[in-house]
């Protein structure tokens, strides 16, 4: 029969407990690391899925879609390159019987001012802002190398003209049968991203001929 002294038993037990505690600490540390990595990967997978044009979350659970906006406020533009320039759309006015310019207004800048003024109740201005840039992008696809519009029957052109007319009237510009206008779209380059604004300021993207408002 083997006899074990009390001191040896205590030492053996304390060694066993010490090893168990160290292993649990090690395992808990590993669990924290693996959990953090998993959560990080899962967050970006769900972020990518959320900002896709076909939003699966909103389609499957439309009633609680507002909850997702609290976590994923970013849009698809979150992954895109920052804009290199701002669009500036001028409406230049003159009377039909003269060649002298009477007024000019950057309608996109005026819309931006309205959007900023009406924060946080600027949903209307925000929607108009998106619509206008969609229309401008569609219009730019019809521009030739001479910076002229190649398509005369252009829906985007009509929408932009109507928006410009409404913006001019809203700002107090007088428009009558003798008023003519032309549109001039500029790319106003932003400093940074390897662009020297001294060498590249506002670049004309296209302009129209003078014509009366409809």
KAWO-V373436 format. One record per pair of residues at least 12 apart in sequence whose C-alpha atoms are under 8 Angstrom apart, sorted by the first residue. I is the first residue (numbers start at 0). J is the second residue. Records with the same first field share a line. If there is no record, write none. Layout:
I = J + J
This chain:
46 = 71
49 = 71
50 = 73 + 74 + 75
51 = 75
52 = 75
83 = 188 + 189 + 192
84 = 186 + 187 + 188 + 189
85 = 186 + 187 + 188 + 189
86 = 107 + 184 + 185 + 186 + 187
87 = 105 + 106 + 107 + 108 + 184 + 185 + 186 + 187
88 = 105 + 106 + 107 + 182 + 183 + 184 + 185
89 = 103 + 104 + 105 + 106 + 182 + 183 + 184
90 = 103 + 104 + 105 + 106 + 163 + 180 + 181 + 182 + 183
91 = 103 + 104 + 180 + 181 + 182 + 183
92 = 178 + 179 + 180 + 181
93 = 178 + 179 + 180
94 = 177 + 178 + 179
95 = 177 + 178 + 179
96 = 177
104 = 167
106 = 163 + 166 + 167
107 = 128
109 = 166
110 = 124 + 128
111 = 124 + 128
131 = 159
134 = 155 + 156 + 158 + 159
135 = 155 + 159
137 = 155
138 = 153 + 155 + 156
142 = 205
146 = 204 + 205 + 206
147 = 205 + 206 + 207
148 = 205 + 206 + 207
160 = 212
164 = 212
176 = 211 + 212
177 = 211
178 = 211 + 212
179 = 209 + 210 + 211 + 212
180 = 208 + 209 + 210 + 211 + 212
181 = 206 + 207 + 208 + 209 + 210
182 = 206 + 207 + 208
183 = 203 + 204 + 205 + 206 + 207
184 = 203 + 204 + 205 + 206
185 = 201 + 202 + 203 + 204 + 205
186 = 200 + 201 + 202 + 203 + 204
187 = 200 + 201 + 202
188 = 200 + 201 + 202
